């Protein structure tokens, strides 16, 4: 049985409350750490993706002798210490040179992992263009039929989206779209590129958009994967009832995005409908034949 430790201070109480499950979870924290033997390329990959993921990221400078595919307990221990749901592990050896592992956790346990080999890496320092503001939410573009060929590739695509997507936002400002990450899969290779969005004058209210590469750029070769079972993956996707948006009745949208509403009303009785009382709409009494017509101006004879 797991030992339950009660906090002795208020600071410890607040720390445990932050780690408790919430209806609306916080932004996923990412852990970057390396193994016992690494190369300069792997170290630079970890540093630059840590810069792009800040402030929701933590990086370990010291080496850790661990192998995520053989023993997952060390990964779960480090992730629990830093309250991280995502991780990137880097290592280098003769069998698997320039090796990185991307993964995610659910309920303190490793859910999915994917291993890649870095064939080519271009650092952000090699681009002289102005860098976008770090910490902004990137726009992710996936292309290539590779991610739809097998169920394993679809799960890897889902893992990459979860790793790159950044914080949750309620609204988007056009000027805030500064960073674009493209992921293209073709012939067993995955190409990851980073671009900066430039909005130039176009003579209208809609600006002319151009993409300027600023890195980091990676050519990845898929190696091993460790995917959760269908039941475990389904439990990880389950949302509480309070977090699901309530469906609004009689509201729909057309193909242009316009919001349409349907109003249900009871059958109206137009005879009893209260309308504005106008003098010209009043019914007039018809004059009798034996009485003079007032409208003609005839006067009654006076009595003597």
N, C-alpha and C positions, 0 to 999 in steps of 0.2 A: 504494500500500500504506500501511496505517496504521502510523505510527511508534510503537514500543513504548518507553515511558520507564520505566526502572528506578528505583526509589526509592533515594535516597542516605542517608536517615535512617530510624530506626526508627519515627518518627512518620508518615512518608510510607508506610512499609510497612504499618502498621496501618490507615491511611486507605484504601489500595488493597484490603486484605483485607476491609474492611467493605463495599466496593462490589462485590465479587465475587459471582457467583450462588451462592445457597444452596439447599439442599433445602427448608428451611422458611424462607421469606422473612420479613423484618422487616415491621413495620407500614408501610404505604405513606405516604410523606412527600408533602406538598402544598405547591406553590409558588403564591403570590399576587403578581401584579405587574400594572402598568397601562401603557397606551400613552402616546403623546406628548400626547394631549388627553383629559381625563376630566372627568366632572361630579361634583358633590357626592354624588349618589345612588350612582354606581358606586364611588366611594372608600369610602363607608360600607358598601356590600355587601361589598367585599373585607375591610375591617377586622373586621366582625362575624363573617363566616365563618372568618376567621383565628383569632378568639378561640375559636370553638367547636371548631376543629380542633387547637388547641394541646394538647400540646407537639410534635405531629408535623406542624409546618407552619413555613413561612418566608415572610415578606412583604418585598417591596422597596418602600422609600419613594420612591425616585427614579423618574422617568418613563423609559420605554424606547420609542423609536420603532421599532415592529415591527408586523407584520400576520401573525398566525399562519396565515391561510388562503392568503396569498400566499407567504410565506417561513417555513418551519418550522425553519430552521437556528438562529435566535436562541432559539426556545423549547427546542430540544434542548440548546443550549449552557448556558442558565440552569439547566435541569433537571439536567444533568450536574454543574454546579458545586455544587448543593445536594443532590444525590442524591435527586431527587424523581421520583415515578412519576405524580403527578397535578398538575394546574395549573388555575388560574382566572385569566383575563386580562380586564381591564376597559378599555374605551375609550368615546369619545363623539364623534360627528360628526353632520353634518346628515343624511346618508343613513341612518345607523344610530345613532340616539340611545340613550343608556344601554345600551350593548352589553356583554355578558359572554360569554366563551368558556370552556367547561369541556372538559377533555380529559385523556387518559392516554397514557402512553408504555410501550413494550415494547422491551427490549434497546437502550435509548438513542434510539429513534426514535418519532415520534408515531404512535400507533395509531388513536385515535378522537378526534374533536372535534365539539362541538355548540355552536352559537351561539344566544343568547337575547337578547331585548329586555326590559328591566325596565320594565313598565308601571306598577306600583305597588309601593312598598316601605315597610314599617313597621319602624322600628328597635326594638331591644330596650329602648332608653331610653324609648320611649313607653309601655311597660308597667311598672306599679308593683309587680307581683308579684315575689316572691323568685325569683331565678334559681337553677337547679340547678347543681350543682358541674360546672365546666367540665372537659373531658377524659374524661367518662364516655361509654360506648358508647351511641349512641342506638338506639331502636327505630324502624324505618322501616316505614311503611304506605303502600302504593300502591293507588290506586283509580281507577276510570274505564276505559271500554273503549278509550280513545284509544291506550293503550300496547300493545294487542293487535291493532290494525287492520292495520298493515303491518310488514314486517320492519325498516324503518328506525326506527319507533317502539319496537319491542322492543329494538333496539340502544341507543337513547337511554335507555330505562329501565334497561338493564344498566349504562350509563355512570353514571347518577345513583346507582344502588345502590352502585357501586364508589366513588363520590366521597363519599357520606354515611355509609358503614357503620362507619367507625372501626376500632379495633384488633381483632385476633382474640382471643377469650377461650375458655378451656376450660370454665368453669362460670359460671353466672349466679346472682347473689343477688337475691332479690325486692326488697330495699331499695335495690339499685343501679340499678333501672329508674326513672330520674328524667327522662329526656329522650325525647320522641317527635317524629319528623319525619314529617309527612303530605305526600304528593305526589299531587295529584288532576289528572287530565287530562280536559278536556271542551271540545269545540267549538274545537279549535285553541289552547287556553290551558292552561298548567300552573300550578297553584296550590301553592305551597310554604309550609307553616305549621310553626311550632315550638311545642310544648306542654311543660308541666311536669307530671309525674305526682304526684298527691296520693293518698295512701293513708289513708283514714279508717276509723274503727271501724264494724264492721258487726254486732257481736254474735256473730261466729264467728271461726274461725281465718283465714278468707279475708277480707282487707280490702275495703272498698268503694273502687273506683278512680274518680277524677275527673281530667279534663284541664283544665289552666289555661293559656291562651295567654300566652307570654312573648316570642315573636319569635325570630328575624326572620321576617317574612312578605313573600313576593314573589309577584307575578303576572308570569309569564314568557310571552313569545311566541316560539315556535320560528322560527328564521330559516334559517341554513345548517347543513349537516352535512358532515363529512369522515370517512367510515367506512372501516375497513380491509376488504380483500378477504376472502372466505371462507377462503382458505388461510392468510392471515396471522392471522386471528382464531382459527383452529383451532390454529395453532402457539402462540399466546399462551395458550390454555387448557390446553395439554398439561402434565401433571404428571409428575415423575420417579417411577420405580417405588418408590423408598424412601419417598416421601411418601404413597403410597396406603395406606389402612388395610387390613390383612390380614383377609380374610373368615373369620369364625369359623363352623365347621361345626356343624350340628345346633342352632343357636340362632336363635330367632325371637321375634317379639312379636305379641301379639294386638291387637285393636282398642282395648283399654283401656290399652295400653302396658306390660302385664305381660310380663316376660321369661320365655320358655319354653325348655326344653332337652330334647333327645332323647338317651337313653342306649342304646347298643347292647350287648347281653350275649349270650353264648353260651348254648346250650341246657343247662340244669342237670340233673344226675342227682340226684334227691332221695333215692335209696337210699344214696348215698355222702355225703350232706350231713351235715356234722358238727353235731350238735345237743347241747344240754345233757343230760348223763347224769343222769336222775332215777331214784330207787329204785323209784318206782311204775310206771315204764314198762318195767322189765326183764321179760323173759319168764321165767315160772316153769316148772319141770319138773313134769310131771304125775306123781302117785304111782302105783306099781304096785298091782295088785289083791291080790297075795300078801303085800304088806308093809303094815303098819299105817300109817295116816295120821298124820303128825306133827302136822298141823294139828288133829286131833281130840283130841290129848292122850293117846292110848293108849301104854302103856309095854311094852317087850319083856320077856318072862319071863327071869329070871336062870337061869344055868346052875349046876347043883349039882355 
